[in-house]
Amino acid sequence: MELVVDIGTNWVRSTVDDSFACVLEHIEQAAHAGATVAKLQLFKVDKLYSEKRAPKQYKQNKRYEFPLEWLPKVRECARKNKIKLWASVFDEETAAEAAKFISGIKIASGDLTNDDLILSVVTLAKKYGLEFAVSTGASTLGEVEHFYRLIDDKHIIPYILHCVSLYPAKASDYNLGCMHSIADRKLGLSDHTGDVDPILIGMAIALGCELFEVHFSIEKVISPDMVVSLLPYSLSIYGREILRAVEILGNSWKHPILEEISEQYWIRRGSDGLRPKEE
């Protein structure tokens, strides 16, 4: 079971040095809180937004471009803290530069239909032995199936993350029942509620989720991702709820638990129809 924390835009501080230190602190605290994967968002604004059609988003996100030259030291920090390093990528060039420093690569919901980027990322995932995931927010089943047809002959099995592309989303928005339609896949949940909801977590586990992704911040900050981000204490609780749900679900083998064995003598009837059964 994987618990992925998306650092997103929560690492930016007033100086470059402070921002870099903050990235490392996010990784350390995420690992301490029980996460198995720390994920970065790697993009170049010039390759993501139209400055003409989306001037506000273009200007706002310029400050959240992650310096790729930090990746070697960030990778070492992840290794030291025994946590995997993943990245969401948004263009082919950045993906190629980042691939040799990460262990997992993700396509965000907005690029589920970006065939060129998907095929490029699949090639990188195979070349470097990366885990591969894709989110499905704001998509239809037909678009998810198109994605699978696109990579069908690539001999790679991705995580497909059920997602609602709202910041924040309500648990009641998640329509987890739709996951039955992709039940033969490796499933995950990208949770944008910004909350720890035991029912949402438990139902996702019961439906076959093997990965949970949440946004994470070491402290309250002003950033686009803060509204859906868990703080360290909440992240620890989230991880414990996953483990509890896994324990409750158990496995598909019907058998009496150890403590029930002694009960069999008293609850089974003997040949005369009365309890307990003859020895």
Summary of the structure (lengths in Angstrom):
residues: 279
radius of gyration: 22.2
end to end distance: 43.8
largest distance: 87.3
contacts: 849
relative contact order: 0.14
helix: 46%
strand: 17%
